[in-house]
Amino acid sequence: MNKIIDLRSDTVTLPSDEMRQSIANADLGDDVFQEDPTINQLESKSSELFGKEAAIFVPSGTMGNLASILAHCDRGTEIILGDKSHTFLYEGGGISAFGGIHSRQLPNQDDGTLDVEEIKSAIRTENDHFPKTSAISLENTHNMCFGMPLSVEYINSVALIAKENGLKLHIDGARIFNAAVALNVAVKDLVENADSVTFCLSKGLAAPVGSVVCGGEKFIYQVRRNRKALGGGMRQAGILAAAGLLSLNLAESQLLEDHKNAKLLAEGIAQINGLTIDEKKVQTNIIYFGLNSPKLTGSQLVSKMDNRGIKFFEISSNRFRLVTHYGITRDDIEKTLEVLDKMVN
Ligand SMILES: Cc1ncc(COP(=O)(O)O)c(C=O)c1O
């Protein structure tokens, strides 16, 4: 059977044989009692890697962001975040539905940042007409902004604004290891001045399930309470953490490979008549490209490629996203380019 080349997301990866072995052999206990040794190991390794006092395993990035923002923000207060951020666009409005938290969306720039002057002027002054501002959330890498990594300097400049105004800074670091690899810095440096970070084990790190939140001890205590209330307290969850521990070890080498493959894909797309791409924006494992052809619509391209075993999403009309990951090899990139060229021309 021909391999399906699935470029829809880095969430589609399947666990390696080594991961399956580690899942089978994991030491287990009841994690709601904090007695699962494998979960405890993952949490202490994570807090160490991120330079924070504590960490907690959660079932998903969405729950990690929600439980964190609930811990930082009282009901009726406001969080500043990007209008293209995952939390605003794709997390079911959870912060509003479950936390009564008002979102103040600022335009994300192409590099995933929020303009620091706009952040400053979005912070509410004391006035009984206004909600109080309680937090700022940044996303690193930025999924909808070309997978761009946010630099240490930029994050520190936002952290300073947060500190000066008594606000918390949360980082949605679903793909923060991709940012660290692209910028050649440690993840610890990217969050040194942030109050909290969520990172995902189940994206580029290729574990089947799970995310981790890191932060101060008091904050993580509150996240633990929130996780329980949201139904995310799992029992012998060490079977998941076992895979996560392995993926932390593999992070750097795998992500470097994924970034190389993304660059190759972007270079190839730039050579195909009828496709458009801004190659400079491809810095991690996410690629956006456009179609400009009188012969073919976007949905026809997606379905023709799908029929040939190559999957990706049309994100908006004639604009597509491809994501490289553990399941994608250099040969897959070459095949994708060859078939794309055939379909478009
Ligand atoms: C930037 C970002 N944050 C958070 C999430 C949510 O993660 P999960 O799918 O594990 O809930 C995603 C998922 O794709 C994401 O891309």
PDBQT file of the ligand as one rigid body, heavy atoms in Angstrom, charges set to zero:
ROOT
HETATM    1  C1  LIG A 401      -0.817  27.130  18.933  1.00  0.00    +0.000 C 
HETATM    2  C2  LIG A 401      -1.727  26.081  19.499  1.00  0.00    +0.000 A 
HETATM    3  N1  LIG A 401      -2.127  26.179  20.771  1.00  0.00    +0.000 NA
HETATM    4  C3  LIG A 401      -2.925  25.263  21.332  1.00  0.00    +0.000 A 
HETATM    5  C4  LIG A 401      -3.369  24.182  20.621  1.00  0.00    +0.000 A 
HETATM    6  C5  LIG A 401      -4.307  23.205  21.265  1.00  0.00    +0.000 C 
HETATM    7  O1  LIG A 401      -3.781  21.951  21.460  1.00  0.00    +0.000 OA
HETATM    8  P1  LIG A 401      -4.727  20.657  21.590  1.00  0.00    +0.000 P 
HETATM    9  O2  LIG A 401      -5.110  20.288  20.201  1.00  0.00    +0.000 OA
HETATM   10  O3  LIG A 401      -3.829  19.662  22.250  1.00  0.00    +0.000 OA
HETATM   11  O4  LIG A 401      -5.878  21.035  22.432  1.00  0.00    +0.000 OA
HETATM   12  C6  LIG A 401      -2.988  24.027  19.267  1.00  0.00    +0.000 A 
HETATM   13  C7  LIG A 401      -3.465  22.876  18.484  1.00  0.00    +0.000 C 
HETATM   14  O5  LIG A 401      -3.218  22.724  17.308  1.00  0.00    +0.000 OA
HETATM   15  C8  LIG A 401      -2.150  25.011  18.697  1.00  0.00    +0.000 A 
HETATM   16  O6  LIG A 401      -1.755  24.943  17.418  1.00  0.00    +0.000 OA
ENDROOT
TORSDOF 0
